[in-house]
Amino acid sequence: TILEAPAPRKQSDGEKKGGAPEASYTLKAGQIRYGYKAYIATDRRSLVKDYHLDTARTHEVKHLLRLARKEKHAVFADSASRDKTRQARLHRRGVLPFIMPRRERGREKLSGLRKRVGRMIASVRAAVERPFAWMKNRGYWKVRYRGLKRNSLDLGLTLMAHNLAIGVKLKAVDQGD
């Protein structure tokens, strides 16, 4: 997800001041955004196992293998992560890469089998979206500090709070409350 940061302002002398020093620009849904991108790895219960914060211009596939390094069975990712060398590295470790299928060139829609596979992968990947929804429902749309290190720590603490909240719910379910 993108966490917005205050953009630098141009001063009268043409120099840029203010803003977040390591933040950068990216394009999402046709809109230019300035800030950072947060990446997470979760389990099926939406507990966050690992995270990384980087500049907004960095492509998400750069962090896929880093976030999946502890995974022993399977990795579920979106279609941007589809890369043969990356998939081969996961296979060599014995990890199955379940990556969203892409539409074939020249076709308007996915084939029936690809659509069913995509739905199955999407149902598992939904667990990754829940922590981001939890954060944003609590007002965590923008970073609070200047600099990548401070904002990375803040993101980690926020995700820890999310895990505690999920843990309380899971314990209540286990106890039948």
C-alpha positions in Angstrom: 0.0 0.0 0.0 1.1 3.6 -0.5 1.6 5.7 2.6 1.5 9.4 1.6 4.1 11.9 2.8 4.1 15.7 2.6 5.6 16.6 -0.8 8.5 19.1 -1.0 7.5 22.6 -1.8 9.4 24.8 -4.3 10.7 28.0 -2.7 10.8 31.4 -4.5 14.5 30.7 -5.3 13.6 27.5 -7.1 15.0 25.2 -4.3 12.9 22.4 -2.9 12.3 22.4 0.9 10.2 20.4 3.3 8.7 17.0 2.6 10.0 13.6 3.4 13.7 13.2 2.3 13.6 9.6 1.1 10.0 9.6 -0.2 9.4 9.5 -3.9 6.7 9.8 -6.5 4.6 7.0 -8.1 1.6 6.6 -10.3 -1.4 4.7 -8.9 -4.8 4.6 -10.7 -3.7 7.5 -12.9 -2.9 9.7 -9.8 0.5 10.9 -8.9 1.3 10.0 -5.3 4.2 11.1 -3.1 5.4 8.9 -0.2 6.4 5.4 0.6 5.2 1.9 -0.2 4.6 -0.7 2.6 4.9 -4.4 1.9 3.8 -7.2 4.2 3.8 -10.9 4.4 0.9 -12.5 6.4 -0.4 -15.9 7.3 -3.9 -17.1 6.4 -5.2 -15.5 9.7 -3.9 -12.0 8.6 -1.2 -12.0 11.3 1.7 -10.0 9.9 4.9 -12.1 9.7 7.2 -9.6 8.1 7.1 -6.1 6.6 9.2 -3.7 4.6 8.9 0.1 3.9 10.5 1.5 0.8 10.3 4.5 -1.4 7.2 4.8 -3.6 9.1 4.4 -6.9 10.4 0.9 -5.9 8.5 -1.9 -7.6 6.9 -4.5 -5.3 8.5 -7.5 -6.9 11.9 -6.4 -5.6 10.7 -7.4 -2.1 8.9 -10.6 -2.9 11.8 -13.0 -2.2 12.9 -11.1 0.9 9.4 -11.2 2.4 9.0 -14.9 1.4 12.4 -16.0 2.7 10.9 -17.8 5.8 8.1 -19.4 3.9 8.3 -23.2 3.6 5.3 -24.2 1.6 3.6 -21.7 -0.7 3.7 -18.0 -1.6 0.6 -16.2 -3.0 1.3 -13.0 -4.9 -0.3 -10.8 -7.5 0.4 -10.9 -11.2 3.1 -8.2 -11.0 5.3 -10.9 -9.3 5.1 -13.3 -12.3 8.7 -13.8 -13.3 10.3 -17.1 -14.3 13.6 -16.7 -12.5 11.8 -15.6 -9.3 9.4 -18.6 -9.5 12.4 -20.9 -10.2 14.1 -19.7 -7.1 11.0 -20.4 -5.0 10.7 -23.9 -6.6 14.4 -24.7 -5.8 13.6 -24.0 -2.1 10.5 -26.3 -2.3 8.1 -23.4 -2.1 5.1 -23.4 -4.5 4.5 -20.0 -6.1 0.8 -19.3 -6.5 0.8 -16.1 -8.6 -2.3 -14.5 -10.0 -2.7 -15.4 -13.7 -2.5 -12.7 -16.4 -4.7 -12.4 -19.4 -3.1 -13.8 -22.5 -2.0 -11.3 -25.1 -4.8 -10.7 -27.6 -7.6 -12.0 -25.4 -10.2 -9.8 -23.6 -10.8 -12.1 -20.7 -9.1 -14.9 -18.7 -9.9 -18.4 -19.7 -12.2 -20.4 -17.4 -9.4 -22.4 -15.7 -7.3 -19.2 -15.2 -10.3 -17.4 -13.8 -10.9 -20.2 -11.2 -7.2 -20.3 -10.3 -7.3 -16.5 -9.9 -10.3 -16.7 -7.6 -8.6 -19.3 -5.4 -5.5 -17.3 -5.1 -7.4 -14.1 -4.5 -9.3 -15.7 -1.6 -6.0 -16.5 0.1 -4.4 -13.1 -0.8 -7.3 -11.4 0.9 -5.5 -12.0 4.2 -2.8 -9.6 3.1 -5.3 -6.8 2.6 -6.9 -7.0 6.1 -3.9 -5.4 7.9 -3.9 -2.5 5.5 -7.6 -2.0 5.9 -7.2 -2.2 9.7 -4.5 0.5 9.5 -6.4 2.8 7.2 -9.6 2.5 9.3 -7.6 3.9 12.1 -6.3 6.9 10.1 -2.9 5.5 9.0 -3.0 6.9 5.5 0.0 9.1 5.8 3.4 8.7 7.4 4.0 10.7 10.6 7.7 11.3 10.5 10.5 12.5 8.2 12.7 9.7 7.0 12.5 6.1 6.0 13.9 4.6 9.3 11.5 6.4 11.6 8.5 5.7 9.4 9.6 2.0 9.1 9.6 1.8 12.9 6.2 3.4 13.1 4.8 1.0 10.5 6.3 -1.9 12.5 4.7 -0.8 15.7 1.3 -0.3 13.9 1.5 -3.8 12.5 2.4 -5.1 15.9 -0.7 -3.5 17.3 -2.7 -5.1 14.5 -1.3 -8.5 15.4 -2.2 -8.0 19.1 -5.8 -7.1 18.1 -6.0 -10.2 15.8 -4.5 -12.3 18.6 -7.2 -11.2 21.0 -9.9 -12.1 18.5 -8.3 -15.5 17.8 -8.0 -16.3 21.5 -11.6 -15.4 22.1 -12.6 -17.7 19.2 -10.5 -20.5 20.6 -12.1 -20.1 24.1 -15.6 -19.9 22.6 -16.3 -16.4 24.0 
